[in-house]
């Protein structure tokens, strides 16, 4: 099996750190040109 090593850029490092630091919840990740641009954390969800 062929394994390639991947380079992680600064935005990807920040995204991984954010994911590891969140205790629970939902995140929306906005990607542009194969890179994470923005993360939106959903603050409120109301179940009826």
C-alpha positions in Angstrom: 0.0 0.0 0.0 1.3 3.4 -1.0 1.3 6.0 1.8 1.9 9.7 1.0 2.9 12.2 3.7 0.7 15.3 3.8 1.8 18.8 4.6 -0.5 20.6 7.0 -0.8 24.4 6.5 -1.3 27.0 9.2 -5.1 27.2 8.7 -5.4 23.4 8.9 -3.4 23.4 12.2 -5.7 26.0 13.6 -8.8 24.0 12.6 -7.4 20.8 14.2 -6.7 22.8 17.4 -10.2 24.2 17.4 -11.8 20.8 17.0 -9.7 19.3 19.8 -10.6 22.1 22.2 -14.3 22.0 21.6 -16.1 19.9 24.3 -19.2 19.3 22.2 -21.3 20.9 19.5 -21.6 21.4 15.8 -19.2 23.1 13.5 -19.7 24.3 10.0 -16.4 24.5 8.0 -16.3 26.8 5.0 -13.7 25.6 2.4 -12.4 27.5 -0.5 -9.7 26.4 -2.9 -9.2 23.2 -0.9 -8.4 25.2 2.3 -10.5 25.9 5.4 -11.5 29.6 5.3 -13.9 30.0 8.2 -15.5 27.9 11.0 -18.9 28.6 12.3 -19.9 27.2 15.7 -23.6 26.7 16.0 -24.6 28.3 19.3 -28.3 27.4 19.6 -30.5 24.6 18.3 -34.1 24.4 19.3 -35.9 21.0 19.0 -39.7 21.3 18.8 
